[in-house]
Amino acid sequence: MKYNYYAYVPIGKNAMETTCLVRHSKGVFEEFRNGEWLNAPQFFSILVGKNDDFESITEEDAKKIMKIMI
């Protein structure tokens, strides 16, 4: 399954410093927390532009962030 990944990146930070990693596929959002992906529909706001502190990242960067967050 193909995912789009997003990292919470407030001004002055970079993606590797994120405190929130989210992925999206086919209308389903999931947040990476405690080493697992959990259903997180509240992140729909990323797609409609209401949450502009999230940046799109590559799957490779998402995997690096996951290792840091564990």
Secondary structure, DSSP 8 states (H G I E B T S, - for coil): ---EEEEE--TT--GGG-S-EEEEETTEEEEEETTEEEE-GGGGGGTTTS-TTEEEE-HHHHHHHHHHH-
